[in-house]
Amino acid sequence: MLQPGQRAFWYAFGPRESRRRNVMLIVDSVGHPVRYSDLRGDLRGPNDSSISAANPPGPRTSIALNLLDQSGMLRNAGVGPETPALQVRGPSMLDAANLGTPARMIERILKECARRPG
């Protein structure tokens, strides 16, 4: 849920029926990033009619970062047994290659969305 003055930016990669990545960035009232999430892989939801025993969910990575307190969670699913969520902390998480270097995506979103009105 957005707090007063916050804005959300959402990037979806790929066509709706086969989307492979969704990125969301929440900024505060002056445009500073406060939250970031990145979902990659098989993005079908649990109630998707295309999921079956013959077509089970594929690998999926979920990254959620709270930029205010420099903490976050990473989870991989769909590859063997469920994996536990891993916690990440500190400013280096924004430049972590294993998280897809969130700082680069945040910079891209802010740059591209600053050119758009509203």
C-alpha positions as CSV (number, residue, x, y, z in Angstrom):
1,M,0.0,0.0,0.0
2,L,1.3,3.4,-0.9
3,Q,1.7,6.1,1.7
4,P,0.6,9.7,1.0
5,G,2.8,11.3,-1.6
6,Q,4.4,8.0,-2.8
7,R,4.3,6.9,-6.4
8,A,4.8,3.4,-7.9
9,F,6.5,2.6,-11.2
10,W,6.0,-0.8,-12.7
11,Y,8.0,-2.4,-15.5
12,A,6.8,-5.6,-17.2
13,F,9.1,-7.4,-19.6
14,G,7.6,-9.6,-22.3
15,P,4.0,-10.1,-23.5
16,R,1.2,-10.5,-21.0
17,E,0.7,-14.2,-21.6
18,S,4.4,-15.0,-21.2
19,R,5.9,-12.3,-19.1
20,R,9.3,-13.2,-17.6
21,R,10.0,-10.2,-15.4
22,N,8.1,-7.6,-13.4
23,V,9.9,-4.8,-11.5
24,M,8.3,-2.3,-9.2
25,L,9.8,0.8,-7.6
26,I,8.1,2.9,-5.0
27,V,9.4,6.5,-4.5
28,D,8.5,9.0,-1.8
29,S,7.0,12.4,-2.3
30,V,10.3,13.9,-3.5
31,G,11.2,11.0,-5.8
32,H,13.6,9.1,-3.5
33,P,13.4,5.3,-3.9
34,V,11.9,3.6,-0.8
35,R,11.0,0.1,-2.0
36,Y,12.0,-2.2,-4.9
37,S,10.8,-5.6,-6.0
38,D,11.9,-7.8,-8.9
39,L,10.1,-11.0,-9.9
40,R,11.7,-13.2,-12.6
41,G,11.0,-16.5,-14.2
42,D,7.6,-18.2,-14.4
43,L,5.3,-15.5,-13.2
44,R,2.1,-17.5,-13.4
45,G,0.0,-17.3,-10.2
46,P,-1.2,-20.3,-8.2
47,N,-4.7,-20.2,-9.7
48,D,-3.5,-19.9,-13.4
49,S,-5.4,-22.4,-15.5
50,S,-2.3,-23.3,-17.5
51,I,-0.6,-24.9,-14.4
52,S,-1.1,-28.6,-14.3
53,A,0.8,-31.8,-13.5
54,A,2.0,-31.8,-17.1
55,N,2.9,-28.1,-17.0
56,P,4.0,-27.3,-13.4
57,P,5.3,-23.8,-12.4
58,G,8.9,-23.2,-13.5
59,P,11.7,-21.5,-11.7
60,R,11.0,-18.1,-10.2
61,T,13.1,-15.6,-8.3
62,S,11.5,-13.0,-6.0
63,I,13.5,-10.0,-4.7
64,A,12.0,-7.5,-2.3
65,L,14.1,-4.6,-0.9
66,N,13.3,-2.0,1.7
67,L,15.6,0.8,0.7
68,L,15.0,2.9,3.8
69,D,16.3,0.4,6.3
70,Q,18.7,-1.3,3.7
71,S,17.2,-4.8,4.1
72,G,15.5,-7.3,1.9
73,M,14.6,-10.8,1.0
74,L,15.5,-13.1,-1.9
75,R,13.7,-16.4,-2.7
76,N,14.1,-18.9,-5.4
77,A,11.2,-21.3,-6.1
78,G,10.3,-24.0,-8.6
79,V,13.6,-25.7,-8.7
80,G,13.3,-28.8,-6.5
81,P,12.0,-28.4,-2.9
82,E,11.0,-24.9,-1.8
83,T,14.0,-22.8,-0.7
84,P,13.9,-20.6,2.3
85,A,14.0,-16.9,1.9
86,L,17.4,-15.4,2.3
87,Q,17.8,-12.0,4.0
88,V,20.1,-9.3,2.6
89,R,21.3,-6.2,4.4
90,G,23.3,-3.1,3.8
91,P,24.0,-0.7,1.0
92,S,25.9,-3.2,-1.0
93,M,22.7,-5.0,-1.9
94,L,22.0,-2.3,-4.5
95,D,25.1,-3.3,-6.4
96,A,24.9,-7.1,-5.8
97,A,25.2,-9.0,-9.1
98,N,23.3,-11.9,-7.7
99,L,20.3,-9.6,-7.2
100,G,20.6,-8.2,-10.7
101,T,22.3,-5.0,-9.6
102,P,19.1,-3.2,-8.5
103,A,20.8,0.2,-8.6
104,R,21.0,0.0,-12.4
105,M,17.3,-0.8,-12.7
106,I,16.3,1.9,-10.3
107,E,18.4,4.4,-12.2
108,R,16.8,3.3,-15.5
109,I,13.3,3.6,-14.1
110,L,13.9,7.0,-12.6
111,K,15.5,8.3,-15.8
112,E,12.8,6.9,-18.2
113,C,9.9,7.9,-16.0
114,A,11.2,11.4,-15.4
115,R,10.7,12.0,-19.1
116,R,7.0,11.1,-18.9
117,P,4.3,13.5,-17.7
118,G,2.1,12.7,-14.6
